[in-house]
């Protein structure tokens, strides 16, 4: 059973605007009205007020890492999360370096694809959809290949919903004298990533995830020593983290046109994040969202892809029901008509769908999600959401 989590939001959460559905996705997600409202003003990208906003954003994000020794800095980067992952890999991995990519879903595999595209050497541990990479596997791979200089791990793999054991992975990496890079795209801000407890050289995340901003930029948080060493390494003009960092520190400005409205919205989201209790408060709400939703869906017969120990509070993957009347596209449309947009699955071995737990939602909304799922199944003529025995057998075989 999932652990019971008791948490009450410090303020009532916003309801979506009239006719606007809840986004049960790992970002973009449902945002507060005040976050949307913050985008109604225009800002000059070179103006002193906007430069002050950028500096405030960087300070607030660094505070979430626990960096009390001033060893790290924050570099916002225009674009989606994948832009930032590519920027991190292209800037911090030397051209003659080699990366061990830890994959257990689509985003680990995308990191490997990125390495291939930027022409840097890499090797891959692919754990499939059901299990996380473990420390002993990392240690063995590093011992077997002295050429490996860096390891990249996905903090929360949202294609399956696995919360990967980054602390264990970090211990293995540094015991072997290598460096760790973390894609914390869907976890930072709700899952602790304190630099005093988990060692890493750099991590990336995005505005439209657990901070509950809107899409438009991501950010790299890295050791200053690594930022200095990254000069001249990048394969790209616009994705050069060192160049962006040096320019921001010199001028206070972004190198190229910044997403001004998105930055304003993100600062409001950061203020709300702090008011909710920071990482601990945000993570507690998401965990309660997950626990309430998973318990209700299981009562309907739905089966989670993962065992409880690996379920993240970010997004949960469910097997599709085996019932002959179930069709995901129809289920999706019925859920949307009731005010909830869910996510299709990203697995290759079994049919599945995903329900996100993040954004402007609490346990009361999640109970409504379960009610909507029950009503949708009834309208489809599906009397049980149980998956096929073959899907369960496949999970047992691959997760053994």
N, C-alpha and C positions, 0 to 999 in steps of 0.2 A: 504494500500500500504506500501511496505517496505520503510524505510527512505533512501533517497539518500545519498551516501557516496562518498566524493571526496578525492582521495588519489592517488598519483603517486609514484611508487616505486623509491627508491633512486638510483637504478641501474637496468639495463636490467636483466630480469630473464633468466636463462639458458633454452635452448631447450633440451629435452631429446636426448640422443645419437641416432644415426641412427637406426631405427627399434624399438626403445624402446618406449612403450606407456606411456601416462600420467596415473598415478594411482589416480583415483577419489575416494579415500578411506580415512577413518579416521586414516590411518597409519597401515603398512608402506605406505610411500607416495613418490612422486617424489622429489628427492633431487638435489641440485646444483652439477655441475661438480666438483667444488672445494672441496665439502664434500666427494665425491667419491674418488677424488685424494688424500685426506688426509690419506686414508687407504692403500696407496701403500708402506708405510714404516713400518718395524717391530720395535716393542718396547719391551724392557725388563721390565717385570712387577715389578721387585724389583729395577730397576735402578732409580737414582736420577732424571733424566729427566722425567720419567713417574710419579714419585711421585709428581713432580712439576705440571704436567698436571692435576693430580687428585685434587690437592689443588686449582688450578685455576678454574677447573670445579665447585667445591663446592662454591667458592667465587662468581662466576658469577651467579650461580643459586640463591643463597641467595639474591643477589642484586635485583633480579626480584620480591622479596616478599615485599620490602620496610622495611625490618627489620633494623631499625636504632638504636635499643637499645641492639643489640647483644643477643637477647633472643632465637633465633632459630639456628639450625645447619642443614646441608645438608648431607645426607648419601646415596651415590650411592649404588645400589644393583643389582647384576647380575640377568639376566633373563628378562622375559616379564613383561608387566604391571600387569598382574594378580599375578605374583610372589610378586610384591611390595605391592599390596592390601592385600594379605595374610600376608606378613611380618608386615605391619602396624597393622592389626587387631590382629595378634597373639602376638605382642610386646607391644601394648599400652592398650589393654583391659585386665584388671586383670582376673585371672582364675575364680574368683567368680563374675566378672562383667557381665553386660548384655547390649546388643546393640540393639538399635532401627534402623532397616535397612529401609531406604527410597528408594523404588523401583518404577520406571516407565519405565521399559524395562529390557533387558537382563543383563545389568551390575549390576544393583541393586539386581536382583535375584541371580546373581553370588556371590555377597557379602554375601547374606543370605546362599547360599550353602557353602561358605567358612566357615562361622561361624559354620555350622553344622559339617563340616569335621574336624575342629580343636577343636570341643567339647566345645564351649563357648555358653552361653545362648543368645538368641536373640528373638526379635519379629519383625513383618514385617508390614509396610504400603505399599500395592501394589496398585498403581494408574492406572495400565494398560498402554496402549501405547500413550494416547492422552494428558494427563494432568500432571503437576508437583505436587509434594507434597508442601503444603503451611504451613506457619508458625502456623496458628491456629490449624491445624491438628496435628502438632508436639507437640504443647503445650498441647493439650488435651490428647495425648497418654502418654506424660511424667507425667502429673498429675494423670492419671489413673494407672500408674505402677511405684511406687517409686523404684523398683529394677533396673530400667534402669540407667546405668551409662554413656553410650556413645551413640551418634547418628552418623551414617555414611550416607553421602549424595553423590550422583553422580553429579559432576559439569555440565557436558554435557553428556546426555544419548544418545550415538551414534546409538543405535538400532532404535531410532525414530528421533533423531536430536533435542530433547528438551534441551534447556538451562535452567537448574533449578535455582530457586531463592535462591542461597546459602546465600546471605546477610540476607534475611528474615528468613531463616531457622536458621542461626546462632543466631540471636536475640532471637528466641524462645528457643533455646537450653540453652543459658547462662542465660536467664531470669528464667529458671527452675533449674538452678544450675547443669547442666550436661555438658558434653564435646563433642565437634564436631570433627569428622574425615572426610576428604574430599578426594574423588577419583576425582582428576582433570586431569585424564589421557589424555583426548582429548581436554582440554581447556587451561591448564597452558602454558603461553607464548604468548597467543593471547587474552585471556579474563582476565581482572584484578582480582587478588586474593591477594590484599594488606593486610598484617597483621594488618595495622593500621585502616583499614576500615571494614574488615570481620574477626571476631575472630574465631580461630580454634586452635586445639592442634597439628594436623599433617595433611599433605596432601601428596599425591603421584602423580607422573606423569612418563612419559616414554620418552626415547631419540628419538623415531621415530614418534613423534606427532608434536605439533606446533612449536617446536624449529627446526624441519626439519632435524634431524639426521637420523641415521639408527638403526634398531632393535639390541638389545643386552643387554641393561640394563635400569633400571628405577631409580628413586630416591625418597627418603623420606625426606621431610622438616618438622621438628618438633621442638617444644619447648625443650630447653635443660633440663628443669625440667622434662618433660615427658620422654626424653631419659634416664635420670638418673633413674627414677622410673621403667623403663622397664627391668632393670637387672633381669635375672632369670625367666622372664615371658614366653618367647617364647616356643611354642610347637615344634620348629624346630631348628636344628643346623645351617643350611645354611640360614634360613630366620630370624635369630635373629638380629633385627635392633640395639639393644644396643651393642651386641658383635661386629658387623661390625663398628659401630661408635667409640667404645672404641679402637678397633684395629687401625683404620685409624688415630685417634688422637694421638695414641702412636707411631705409626711407619710410618705413611704416606702411608701405603700400604693397598690394599684390602686383606681381610682374605684369600680368595681363588682366583684362576686364574681369573684375570679381562679380559674383552673384550677390549684389548689394541687398536686394530684398530678402534673399535666403539667409544672409548673415544676420539681418535685423530679426528675422523670425527665430533664428537659432539662439540668439541671445535671450529672447523671451523664453524659449524652451529651457535654456540653462537655468534661468531664474526659477522657473517652476520646478525643475529637477532638484535644485537646492532646497526649495520650500517643502518638497515631499520627503526630504531626508536623504538626499544624495543617492549614491549607489545602493546603499542598504534599503532605503525606503522604496526606491523604484523596483529593485529586485524582489522585494517582499510582495509588492502588489502583483507583479507578473507571475510570481510563484503561486500565489493564491488563485489568480486567473487560471493558470494551468491545472491546478488541483481540482478546482470546481468543475472545469470543463471536461477534463479527462474522466472524472468520476461519473458525470452525467452521460457522457458518450458511451462509456462502458456499460452503463445500465441499459442502454439501447441495443447493446450487442456489438458495438464497434470495438475493434482490437487495435491497440497501438503497435506500431512497427517495432518500437524499442522496449526493452525492459525498463522498469522504473528508475534504476540507478543511472541510466544514461539520458533520461528525458530532460531536455532543457526547459526553462521557463520562457523561452522565446517563441518556439513554434513546435507543434506536435504533428507527426505523420500517422495517419490511420490507413489500414487496409480498406480497399473498397469492399462493400458487402458482396457476398457471392450470389445473392438472390437474383433470379432471372429478370426481375423487373427493374433492377437498379441500373441506371446509366448515369455516369458522373455529370455529363453536360446538363441533363435534366435536373439533377440534384443541385448543381451550381445555380441554375436559373431560378429554382424554387427558393433557395437560400437567399439569393440576391433580391428577389421580390419581397422577402421578409426583412430586408435591411442588412444583410450580412454577405460580404464578398469573401469567399474562401479561396484557397490556392490549389491548383492541380498538383499532382505528385511529380517528382523529378527522379523517380527510381527507374532502373532498367529491368529489374527482375520481377517485380510484382506491380499490380495496379494499386494506386494509392491517391490520397489527397491530404492536404495540410490545413491546419487551423492555427493561426497566429494568436499569441497571448499578449502582444505588446501594443502600445499606443494608448489613446485616451479611453480605456476600458477598465472596468473593475469586475468583481465577482458577480454582481447583479446582472451586468451585461452578458457574462459568460453563461449564466443560467438561461437567459433568453436565447442564446446561441443553441443550447441543448434543446430547448423547446422548439425552436425553428427546425432543427434537424429532425426531431420526432414528427413534427407536422409534415415536413417534406417527404419523409419516408412513407407516411400514411397516404399522402396524395399520390405517391408512385405505386402504391400497392405492395410495399415492402414491409413484411411483418417482422423481420429480424435483420439486423445489420451485421451479423456474423460473417467473417471472411471465409474464403474457401479453405478446406483442409490442406490443399496443395500450397497455398500461400503460407500457412502456419508451418508446414513441413519445410518449405524453403527457408523460412527464417530460422528454424531449429538447426537446419543443416549448416547454414552460413554463419550463424552466431555461435556455433559450438566451439 
